[in-house]
Amino acid sequence: MRESKKNIQRRATFLDTLKAQEELRKELDRLELENDIVTNRSEFFRLIGSALLGLESEKECNITLPDGTSIHIQNIGKFIRHLAYYPDNIVTHDFLKLYWTVFKEQHVNISDIWCEIKYIVFGIYPEALAMSVRISKEQTYFGPSVAAKV
């Protein structure tokens, strides 16, 4: 039986999202393991958009730092984008106090924050995959997809 064009497009959009999620996982692993900063922001933002389909902007979460301090983040997407512009691999007191009240001078390795973000992002993956099945090629705004070529 021949598959409909609509089903082929849905499968292609799903596969695009799945591929982007794998690439984002690899990038987050690299950032964490190398205690590194984002060097290619445009590619990183493309991966975030393609892998999470904008769902990250609706998520609130808590990030726990190594000393046990917890930061409540109201918009994890905004926080990820803000962190992507951070210029050093040691996150300082000034950056941290933008998100919660800091009672002591505190510095954190950026890898500790990337580790927390990675697991928060993993929690969004299933929702994004479910959403990708419902998206047509006309609704995809994160760049050309395989679906757009079908």
Contacts in CASP RR format, 6 or more apart in sequence:
PFRMAT RR
TARGET T0000
AUTHOR 0000-0000-0000
METHOD contacts of the structure
MODEL  1
MRESKKNIQRRATFLDTLKAQEELRKELDRLELENDIVTNRSEFFRLIGS
ALLGLESEKECNITLPDGTSIHIQNIGKFIRHLAYYPDNIVTHDFLKLYW
TVFKEQHVNISDIWCEIKYIVFGIYPEALAMSVRISKEQTYFGPSVAAKV
5 150 0 8 1.000
6 136 0 8 1.000
8 147 0 8 1.000
8 150 0 8 1.000
9 136 0 8 1.000
9 137 0 8 1.000
9 147 0 8 1.000
9 150 0 8 1.000
10 133 0 8 1.000
10 134 0 8 1.000
10 135 0 8 1.000
10 136 0 8 1.000
10 147 0 8 1.000
12 137 0 8 1.000
12 145 0 8 1.000
12 146 0 8 1.000
12 147 0 8 1.000
12 149 0 8 1.000
12 150 0 8 1.000
13 132 0 8 1.000
13 133 0 8 1.000
13 135 0 8 1.000
13 136 0 8 1.000
13 137 0 8 1.000
13 140 0 8 1.000
13 145 0 8 1.000
13 146 0 8 1.000
13 147 0 8 1.000
14 129 0 8 1.000
14 132 0 8 1.000
14 133 0 8 1.000
15 146 0 8 1.000
16 50 0 8 1.000
16 132 0 8 1.000
16 140 0 8 1.000
16 145 0 8 1.000
16 146 0 8 1.000
16 147 0 8 1.000
17 50 0 8 1.000
17 51 0 8 1.000
17 53 0 8 1.000
17 128 0 8 1.000
17 129 0 8 1.000
17 132 0 8 1.000
18 129 0 8 1.000
18 132 0 8 1.000
20 47 0 8 1.000
20 49 0 8 1.000
20 50 0 8 1.000
20 51 0 8 1.000
21 51 0 8 1.000
21 125 0 8 1.000
21 128 0 8 1.000
21 129 0 8 1.000
23 47 0 8 1.000
23 51 0 8 1.000
24 47 0 8 1.000
24 48 0 8 1.000
24 51 0 8 1.000
24 52 0 8 1.000
24 121 0 8 1.000
25 118 0 8 1.000
25 122 0 8 1.000
27 44 0 8 1.000
27 47 0 8 1.000
28 114 0 8 1.000
28 117 0 8 1.000
28 118 0 8 1.000
28 121 0 8 1.000
29 118 0 8 1.000
30 36 0 8 1.000
31 37 0 8 1.000
31 38 0 8 1.000
31 110 0 8 1.000
31 111 0 8 1.000
31 114 0 8 1.000
32 111 0 8 1.000
32 114 0 8 1.000
32 115 0 8 1.000
32 118 0 8 1.000
33 111 0 8 1.000
34 111 0 8 1.000
35 89 0 8 1.000
35 109 0 8 1.000
35 110 0 8 1.000
35 111 0 8 1.000
36 89 0 8 1.000
36 110 0 8 1.000
36 111 0 8 1.000
37 86 0 8 1.000
37 87 0 8 1.000
37 88 0 8 1.000
37 89 0 8 1.000
37 110 0 8 1.000
38 44 0 8 1.000
38 83 0 8 1.000
38 84 0 8 1.000
38 85 0 8 1.000
41 84 0 8 1.000
41 85 0 8 1.000
44 84 0 8 1.000
45 81 0 8 1.000
45 84 0 8 1.000
46 142 0 8 1.000
46 143 0 8 1.000
48 56 0 8 1.000
48 77 0 8 1.000
48 80 0 8 1.000
48 81 0 8 1.000
49 56 0 8 1.000
49 142 0 8 1.000
50 142 0 8 1.000
50 143 0 8 1.000
51 121 0 8 1.000
51 125 0 8 1.000
51 128 0 8 1.000
52 121 0 8 1.000
52 124 0 8 1.000
52 125 0 8 1.000
52 128 0 8 1.000
53 128 0 8 1.000
53 131 0 8 1.000
53 132 0 8 1.000
53 135 0 8 1.000
53 142 0 8 1.000
54 128 0 8 1.000
55 124 0 8 1.000
55 127 0 8 1.000
55 128 0 8 1.000
55 131 0 8 1.000
56 76 0 8 1.000
56 77 0 8 1.000
56 80 0 8 1.000
56 121 0 8 1.000
56 124 0 8 1.000
57 75 0 8 1.000
57 76 0 8 1.000
57 77 0 8 1.000
57 78 0 8 1.000
58 75 0 8 1.000
59 75 0 8 1.000
59 76 0 8 1.000
59 77 0 8 1.000
59 120 0 8 1.000
59 124 0 8 1.000
60 72 0 8 1.000
60 73 0 8 1.000
60 74 0 8 1.000
60 75 0 8 1.000
60 76 0 8 1.000
61 72 0 8 1.000
61 73 0 8 1.000
61 76 0 8 1.000
61 120 0 8 1.000
62 70 0 8 1.000
62 71 0 8 1.000
62 72 0 8 1.000
62 73 0 8 1.000
63 70 0 8 1.000
63 71 0 8 1.000
63 73 0 8 1.000
63 79 0 8 1.000
63 113 0 8 1.000
63 116 0 8 1.000
63 117 0 8 1.000
63 120 0 8 1.000
64 70 0 8 1.000
64 71 0 8 1.000
64 116 0 8 1.000
65 71 0 8 1.000
65 106 0 8 1.000
65 108 0 8 1.000
65 112 0 8 1.000
65 113 0 8 1.000
66 108 0 8 1.000
66 109 0 8 1.000
66 112 0 8 1.000
67 106 0 8 1.000
69 106 0 8 1.000
71 96 0 8 1.000
71 99 0 8 1.000
71 100 0 8 1.000
72 99 0 8 1.000
72 100 0 8 1.000
73 79 0 8 1.000
73 99 0 8 1.000
76 117 0 8 1.000
76 120 0 8 1.000
76 121 0 8 1.000
79 99 0 8 1.000
79 117 0 8 1.000
80 117 0 8 1.000
80 121 0 8 1.000
82 98 0 8 1.000
83 91 0 8 1.000
83 110 0 8 1.000
83 113 0 8 1.000
83 114 0 8 1.000
83 117 0 8 1.000
86 95 0 8 1.000
86 110 0 8 1.000
88 110 0 8 1.000
89 109 0 8 1.000
89 110 0 8 1.000
89 111 0 8 1.000
90 107 0 8 1.000
90 108 0 8 1.000
90 109 0 8 1.000
90 110 0 8 1.000
91 107 0 8 1.000
91 108 0 8 1.000
91 109 0 8 1.000
91 110 0 8 1.000
91 113 0 8 1.000
92 107 0 8 1.000
93 102 0 8 1.000
93 105 0 8 1.000
93 106 0 8 1.000
93 107 0 8 1.000
96 102 0 8 1.000
96 106 0 8 1.000
96 108 0 8 1.000
136 147 0 8 1.000
137 145 0 8 1.000
137 147 0 8 1.000
137 148 0 8 1.000
137 150 0 8 1.000
140 147 0 8 1.000
140 148 0 8 1.000
END
